[in-house]
Amino acid sequence: MTGNDSGRERILDAATRLFAALGYDGTSTRMIAEAAGLNVATVAYHVGGKRDLYLAVMERAHEQERAVLSSAIEEITPDVDGILTLLDRYIDFCMTRPEIPALWMHRWLSDAADVAHLEEQYVRPLMVMVADAARKVVPDDVDVEYVVWTVVWATHGFGAGGVLDADGNRRGPDDPEAVARFRRHMRRTVAQAIGMSDQVSG
Protein backbone atom coordinates (compact mmCIF):
# COMPACT_ATOMS: atom_id res chain seq x y z
CA MET A 1 0.00 0.00 0.00
CA THR A 2 1.45 3.37 -1.00
CA GLY A 3 1.60 6.36 1.30
CA ASN A 4 -1.33 7.96 -0.52
CA ASP A 5 -3.40 4.77 -0.23
CA SER A 6 -2.49 4.41 3.43
CA GLY A 7 -3.44 8.02 4.15
CA ARG A 8 -6.74 7.64 2.31
CA GLU A 9 -7.64 4.47 4.21
CA ARG A 10 -6.75 6.13 7.50
CA ILE A 11 -9.07 9.01 6.67
CA LEU A 12 -11.89 6.69 5.54
CA ASP A 13 -11.56 4.64 8.71
CA ALA A 14 -11.91 7.78 10.84
CA ALA A 15 -14.80 9.07 8.72
CA THR A 16 -16.59 5.73 8.93
CA ARG A 17 -16.39 5.69 12.72
CA LEU A 18 -17.68 9.26 13.02
CA PHE A 19 -20.43 8.98 10.41
CA ALA A 20 -21.57 5.75 12.09
CA ALA A 21 -21.58 7.33 15.55
CA LEU A 22 -22.83 10.84 14.80
CA GLY A 23 -24.31 10.68 11.31
CA TYR A 24 -23.32 12.71 8.30
CA ASP A 25 -25.13 15.81 9.50
CA GLY A 26 -23.47 15.65 12.92
CA THR A 27 -19.92 15.20 11.63
CA SER A 28 -17.60 17.89 10.30
CA THR A 29 -14.55 17.52 8.10
CA ARG A 30 -12.47 19.00 10.90
CA MET A 31 -13.66 16.28 13.26
CA ILE A 32 -12.64 13.64 10.73
CA ALA A 33 -9.25 15.26 10.25
CA GLU A 34 -8.64 15.37 14.00
CA ALA A 35 -9.69 11.73 14.41
CA ALA A 36 -7.28 10.75 11.63
CA GLY A 37 -4.48 12.84 13.13
CA LEU A 38 -4.28 15.05 10.06
CA ASN A 39 -5.20 18.58 9.03
CA VAL A 40 -8.20 19.48 6.89
CA ALA A 41 -6.04 20.31 3.88
CA THR A 42 -4.50 16.83 3.93
CA VAL A 43 -7.93 15.23 4.15
CA ALA A 44 -9.11 17.30 1.20
CA TYR A 45 -6.02 16.29 -0.80
CA HIS A 46 -6.61 12.57 -0.24
CA VAL A 47 -10.39 12.37 -0.46
CA GLY A 48 -12.02 15.77 -0.98
CA GLY A 49 -14.74 17.54 0.96
CA LYS A 50 -17.26 16.14 3.40
CA ARG A 51 -19.65 14.92 0.71
CA ASP A 52 -16.79 13.20 -1.11
CA LEU A 53 -15.78 11.55 2.15
CA TYR A 54 -19.30 10.33 2.77
CA LEU A 55 -19.67 8.92 -0.72
CA ALA A 56 -16.32 7.13 -0.42
CA VAL A 57 -17.27 5.71 2.98
CA MET A 58 -20.62 4.43 1.73
CA GLU A 59 -19.07 2.94 -1.40
CA ARG A 60 -16.45 1.09 0.65
CA ALA A 61 -19.09 -0.14 3.11
CA HIS A 62 -21.21 -1.41 0.23
CA GLU A 63 -18.30 -3.23 -1.38
CA GLN A 64 -17.49 -4.98 1.89
CA GLU A 65 -21.10 -6.06 2.41
CA ARG A 66 -21.49 -7.16 -1.20
CA ALA A 67 -18.34 -9.27 -0.99
CA VAL A 68 -19.64 -11.14 2.06
CA LEU A 69 -23.11 -11.74 0.61
CA SER A 70 -21.82 -12.71 -2.86
CA SER A 71 -19.41 -15.21 -1.35
CA ALA A 72 -22.12 -16.69 0.84
CA ILE A 73 -24.57 -17.04 -2.04
CA GLU A 74 -21.94 -18.80 -4.17
CA GLU A 75 -21.22 -21.30 -1.41
CA ILE A 76 -24.62 -22.10 0.10
CA THR A 77 -26.66 -25.18 -0.73
CA PRO A 78 -30.02 -24.61 -2.52
CA ASP A 79 -32.15 -25.61 0.45
CA VAL A 80 -33.42 -24.23 3.74
CA ASP A 81 -30.08 -24.92 5.47
CA GLY A 82 -28.44 -22.82 2.77
CA ILE A 83 -30.84 -19.95 3.42
CA LEU A 84 -30.10 -20.11 7.14
CA THR A 85 -26.36 -20.21 6.43
CA LEU A 86 -26.78 -17.03 4.39
CA LEU A 87 -28.63 -15.53 7.36
CA ASP A 88 -25.77 -16.54 9.65
CA ARG A 89 -23.21 -14.89 7.39
CA TYR A 90 -25.20 -11.66 7.37
CA ILE A 91 -25.56 -11.65 11.14
CA ASP A 92 -21.83 -12.35 11.51
CA PHE A 93 -21.03 -9.44 9.21
CA CYS A 94 -23.28 -7.02 11.07
CA MET A 95 -21.99 -8.10 14.49
CA THR A 96 -18.32 -7.79 13.53
CA ARG A 97 -18.78 -4.59 11.49
CA PRO A 98 -21.49 -2.73 13.44
CA GLU A 99 -20.41 0.60 11.98
CA ILE A 100 -21.77 -0.42 8.57
CA PRO A 101 -25.37 -1.09 9.68
CA ALA A 102 -25.09 2.09 11.77
CA LEU A 103 -24.37 4.12 8.63
CA TRP A 104 -27.59 2.89 7.06
CA MET A 105 -29.61 3.37 10.24
CA HIS A 106 -28.66 7.04 10.25
CA ARG A 107 -30.05 7.26 6.72
CA TRP A 108 -33.31 5.69 7.93
CA LEU A 109 -33.54 8.74 10.20
CA SER A 110 -33.11 11.12 7.23
CA ASP A 111 -29.41 11.72 7.80
CA ALA A 112 -27.60 13.01 4.68
CA ALA A 113 -30.98 13.58 3.05
CA ASP A 114 -29.35 15.58 0.25
CA VAL A 115 -27.46 12.45 -0.86
CA ALA A 116 -30.49 10.67 -2.20
CA HIS A 117 -29.24 8.02 -4.61
CA LEU A 118 -27.42 5.58 -2.34
CA GLU A 119 -30.36 3.27 -1.59
CA GLU A 120 -31.00 2.71 -5.29
CA GLN A 121 -27.31 2.36 -6.05
CA TYR A 122 -26.28 0.12 -3.16
CA VAL A 123 -29.18 -1.26 -1.14
CA ARG A 124 -31.53 -2.32 -3.91
CA PRO A 125 -28.99 -4.47 -5.83
CA LEU A 126 -28.11 -6.39 -2.67
CA MET A 127 -31.76 -6.90 -1.81
CA VAL A 128 -32.44 -8.24 -5.31
CA MET A 129 -29.39 -10.52 -5.16
CA VAL A 130 -30.42 -12.08 -1.85
CA ALA A 131 -34.11 -12.30 -2.74
CA ASP A 132 -33.32 -14.00 -6.06
CA ALA A 133 -31.18 -16.57 -4.26
CA ALA A 134 -33.95 -17.21 -1.72
CA ARG A 135 -36.64 -17.59 -4.39
CA LYS A 136 -34.84 -20.69 -5.70
CA VAL A 137 -35.66 -22.38 -2.41
CA VAL A 138 -38.80 -20.91 -0.83
CA PRO A 139 -42.41 -21.47 -1.93
CA ASP A 140 -43.91 -19.06 -4.46
CA ASP A 141 -46.45 -17.67 -2.00
CA VAL A 142 -43.76 -16.32 0.36
CA ASP A 143 -43.13 -12.55 0.25
CA VAL A 144 -39.37 -12.96 -0.04
CA GLU A 145 -38.57 -9.26 -0.08
CA TYR A 146 -40.35 -8.72 3.23
CA VAL A 147 -38.55 -11.70 4.76
CA VAL A 148 -35.23 -10.17 3.71
CA TRP A 149 -36.24 -6.76 5.01
CA THR A 150 -37.34 -8.32 8.30
CA VAL A 151 -33.83 -9.73 8.72
CA VAL A 152 -32.29 -6.34 7.94
CA TRP A 153 -34.57 -4.44 10.32
CA ALA A 154 -34.10 -6.89 13.17
CA THR A 155 -30.34 -7.28 12.76
CA HIS A 156 -29.69 -3.56 12.49
CA GLY A 157 -31.93 -2.92 15.49
CA PHE A 158 -30.26 -5.57 17.62
CA GLY A 159 -26.83 -4.28 16.62
CA ALA A 160 -27.73 -0.73 17.59
CA GLY A 161 -29.81 -1.28 20.69
CA GLY A 162 -29.47 -4.86 21.82
CA VAL A 163 -32.00 -6.19 24.32
CA LEU A 164 -32.61 -5.50 27.99
CA ASP A 165 -31.88 -8.29 30.47
CA ALA A 166 -33.78 -8.92 33.69
CA ASP A 167 -31.74 -6.23 35.47
CA GLY A 168 -32.36 -3.62 32.81
CA ASN A 169 -28.86 -3.88 31.33
CA ARG A 170 -28.51 -3.56 27.59
CA ARG A 171 -26.99 -6.63 25.94
CA GLY A 172 -25.96 -6.56 22.30
CA PRO A 173 -23.21 -7.43 19.82
CA ASP A 174 -20.48 -7.45 22.46
CA ASP A 175 -22.30 -10.14 24.46
CA PRO A 176 -21.80 -13.64 22.94
CA GLU A 177 -24.79 -15.10 24.78
CA ALA A 178 -27.09 -12.34 23.54
CA VAL A 179 -25.82 -12.77 19.97
CA ALA A 180 -26.35 -16.54 20.14
CA ARG A 181 -29.88 -16.04 21.42
CA PHE A 182 -30.60 -13.47 18.71
CA ARG A 183 -29.24 -15.84 16.05
CA ARG A 184 -31.43 -18.71 17.26
CA HIS A 185 -34.46 -16.45 17.20
CA MET A 186 -33.74 -15.20 13.68
CA ARG A 187 -33.16 -18.71 12.35
CA ARG A 188 -36.53 -19.79 13.73
CA THR A 189 -38.19 -16.63 12.46
CA VAL A 190 -36.86 -17.02 8.92
CA ALA A 191 -37.61 -20.76 8.79
CA GLN A 192 -41.18 -20.10 9.89
CA ALA A 193 -41.60 -17.15 7.53
CA ILE A 194 -40.64 -19.27 4.53
CA GLY A 195 -42.82 -22.17 5.71
CA MET A 196 -39.93 -24.57 6.20
CA SER A 197 -39.43 -24.73 9.95
CA ASP A 198 -40.01 -28.52 9.84
CA GLN A 199 -37.05 -28.91 7.47
CA VAL A 200 -34.44 -27.23 9.64
CA SER A 201 -31.69 -29.64 10.60
CA GLY A 202 -30.26 -29.68 14.10
N, C-alpha and C positions, 0 to 999 in steps of 0.2 A: 504494500500500500504506500503510495507516494505521500509526501507531506501535505499536498493539497487535499488528497482523498482523506487522509487522517484528520485534518482540520475540519473538513466538511462533515465527516461522521461524528466527530466530537460535538459539533454545533447541532447536528440533527438529533443526537442523543439528548442533549440538554433541552432542545426545543420540544422533543417528544414528551419528556418528563413534565415540563411546565404546561404545555397544552393539555396533557392528560389530567393534570392536577387542577389547573385554574381555567382551562378553556382558552380558546383563541382570543376572545374579547377581553379576558382578564390578564393576558400575558403581553408584555411589551418586548420589543427587540432588545432593549437595554437589559431586561431581566435575563433574556436568553444569553446575551453576551457575557453577563456576569457569572451565570451558572456554568458557562463553558470556559471561563477564565480568560476571556478575550475582550477586545474592545468592539464597539458597534461597527466601526469601519472594516475590521477584519471579518466580522460576520457577513457584512454586505458583500465583501469581496468574494467570499466562498460560496454564499448561497443567494444573497439578495436581501430584499426587504422582508417585512413580517409576512406578507401574503405569500411570497416565494417560499419562505421557510415552511409555512403551513402546508402549502401544496406539496413540497418535497417530503415532509413528514407523513402526510396522508398517503402519498404514492408508495413510500417505503413500507408503511404499515400494511397497505393492501398487498404488496408483493410478498411480504412475509406470510400473510394469512393465506393468500392464494397458493403459495408453495406447499403449505401444510395440507390444505384441503385437496389439492390436485394429487399430491402423493398418496394421500389416504384413499381417494377414489380409485386410483390406479391399482391399489393393492388389495382392496376389500373384496370379499366374496359376494356374489349376487344373491344374497339371502338376508334374512332378518339379523343374523349375527354380524353380517357385513355392515348393515345400517347402524347397528349399535357400536361397532368398532369406529365408524366414521364419527358418531356422536362422541365417543371417548376421545378421539383425536382433537376434536374441536374444544371439548372441555379442557383437555390438557393444555392446548394452546392458550386459551383464555386465562387459565390459572397461572401459567408461567409467564405470560406477557400481558398482565392486567392493564398496562397503559394503553394497549391497542383498543380493547373494548371501551375503555374510558374516553378515548378520543371520539368514538362514535356516540357514546351516551351524551357527551356535551352537545353534539349536533342534534340529538333528539330534543334537547332543551333550547333549540334555536341559536346555539352558538355558531359564530361565523356564518350568519345567515346570508351575507353577501357573496359567499362562495357556494353557489347553488348546484353545481353540476356533479359533485362527488358521489352522491348516492347512485345516480344513473351510470356513472363511469366505473365505480368500484363495487358498490354493494349489489346492484342488480345482477351483474355477470356471475358473481359468486352464488347468489341465490338460485339462479337458473342452473348453474353447474351442479349444485347439490340436489336440487329438486329433480333434475333430469336423471341423476344417478338413482335417486330413491324411487322414482316412478318405474324403474325396471324391476322392482321388487314388490312394492305395495299394491294393494287392490286399487282398481280404477276409481272407486267411490271415495277414496281418501283425499282430503284437501291437503296435498303435499306441501304447498307453499305455506299454509298456516301451521303445519307441523314444524317446518323449518323455522319459521318466525317465532314459534313458541320456544324453541330451543334457544334462539338468539336472545329473546327477551329475558328468559329465565336465567341463562348463563351470565349475561351482562349484569342483571340485577343482583345475582348472588355474588359475582365478583366485586361489585361496587359496595353492596350493603351487607352481605352475609345474612346470617339469621341470628336471632336472639336465643341464648340458652336459658335454662331455668332461673339463673341468677341475673338475667338481664344483660349479660355480656354478649357483645357482637362477635360472632365466629364466622370467618370467611376463608378466602383462599390460602391464608397462612396457617390454617388449622387442618391437618391431614384428616382428622376424623370427620370434620364438617364437610370437607370436599368429598370424602368417600360416601357419606350419607347423601349429599346432593347428587353425586353420580348415580347411585342406586335409584334414587327417586326419578331422575331423568331417563334412565334406561327403562324403568317401568312405564313412565309416562309416554315415551315414544312408542314402545311396543304396544301399549294399549291403544294409542292414537291411530296406529296403522293396522289395528285389528289382528296383531300377531303375537300377543302376549303368551299364547299357549305354545309358541314355537321357540321361545327363548331358551337357549341351552344354559345349564348351570343354574 
